[in-house]
């Protein structure tokens, strides 16, 4: 059985090192609104991560930091981590998930995500750390956005 460990502020440096190795965004991991989990090997090494950040009204979730260590990229590890973040975001009240991904579109499409307007994402999640960073840095216009409903909300 896979156990996901909730990250605390004390763990962020270890997670930052892992995400640096897999080339994902490092900024804002210690923001109080970001919820992160890791999967560890039997020896305690981080082998996967996942997380999200909610909009102020809790209706939208920005999925973040879904990554798997290269040696563990088999047997559905990424799907398991992504689904965990989606389930946790839905349990926290979100009805729509969003994310940025320039490289992993086919992966996210298998999980029901479709291409989305990056500015619509920014409007839905204006106070999330990653959106603010991408707007301030001008990176938003270079990003690829994805979205999907988290429930059949009528």
N, C-alpha and C positions, 0 to 999 in steps of 0.2 A: 504494500500500500504506500502510495506517495504522500508525503507530508510536506506542506508548504509552511515555511517559517515566516512570520510577519517581521519585517525589518523595523528596527528602531533607529533613532538618530545616531546611536553609538555604532550601528552596523553600516552606515552609509559609505564610509571610506572603503570598506571591503567590497561592497556592491559597486562603487564607482570604479574600482580596479577591474572588476569582472566586465562591466559594460564598456570600459575603455578597450579591453581586449577584443570584444565582439563588435566594436565600432558603432555604439549607440549613443544617443544624447546623454550627457552627464549632468547637465544643468538642472537645478531645481529638485534634485533627489531628496534634499533635506527640507523641502518646503512642507509646512505642516498639513497641507491639503493633499499631498501625494501619499497614496497607500501602496506599499510595495511588499512583495513576498519573494522568497527564494526557495529553490529546491537544492538540497545538498547531497553530495555523494556520501557513501558510508564513512569516508575519511574526513568529512566536514567541509570539503571544498564546495563552493557555489558552482552548480552545473546548469542552473537555469534561473531566470527571474521573470517577474510579471508584476503589473500594477496598473493603477488608474488614478485619475484625479477628477472629482466631481465639479459640475457647474454650481454656482451659488444656489440655484433653485433645485438642485439635485436631480434634475430630469436628464441631464446629459453627462456622459463619462468620456474622458479622454484616456484611451488605453495607452499605456506607456511601458517601456522597458521590457518588452517580451523578447527574451533572448535565451539561447541554448549554447552551451560550450560546444565547440566543434566536434570533440570526440563523443558527444552524446546526442548528436543530431540524427537520431534514428528512432524508430518505434513510436513516433507520434509525440515526442517530448514537447515540441513547440505548440502543437495543437492542445495538449493537456494544459500547458501554462496559459495559453491564450484563453481557453475556455474557463479556466479558473478566474481570471480577471473579469471576464464577461459576467460570469455567475455572481461574483462578489459585487460588481457594479450594479447589477440588477437587484441584488438583495439590499443594496444601500439606497435603492429608490430610482435609479436611472432607468429610463425607458428607451434611450438611444445611446449607442456607443460610436465614438469617432476615433480616428487615429491618423497619424502621418506615417507614410512609408513610401519611399521612392524605390526600394529594391524588392519588396516582398509582396507585391500586389497579388500574384497567383495564390500565395499562401492564405492571405486574408480573404480572397474570393471564395476559397473552399470553406471558409467559416461564415459565409453569408454576407460579407461586406461587399459593397459596390462603390465605385468611384463617387466622390463627393466634391462639392465646391469648397475649396480651402477657406474662402472668405465666409461661407456659411458656417463652417466649423468654428472659425474665429468669433463669429457672432454668437454662436451657441455656448461657447466656452471662453468668454473674453477675459476672465480673471484667473485662468489657469496659468501656471508658471511658464509652461512650454509655449503657449500661444503668445503671451506677452513678450517672451524672449524672441520668438520668430518675427513678430511685428517690429519690435525695436531694432533688430539686427537686419531687417530687410529679407530675411530668409523665407518668410511666409510665401512669397511669390515663386519660390523655387521648390516648394514642397508639393507632395501629392497626398490628397486627403481621401479617406475611406470612411464609410458609415454603414450602420445597420441598426434596425429596430431590435430591442432586447425583449420585447413582448408583443403579443397580439393585442394591442390596446384599443382595438375597435377603430 
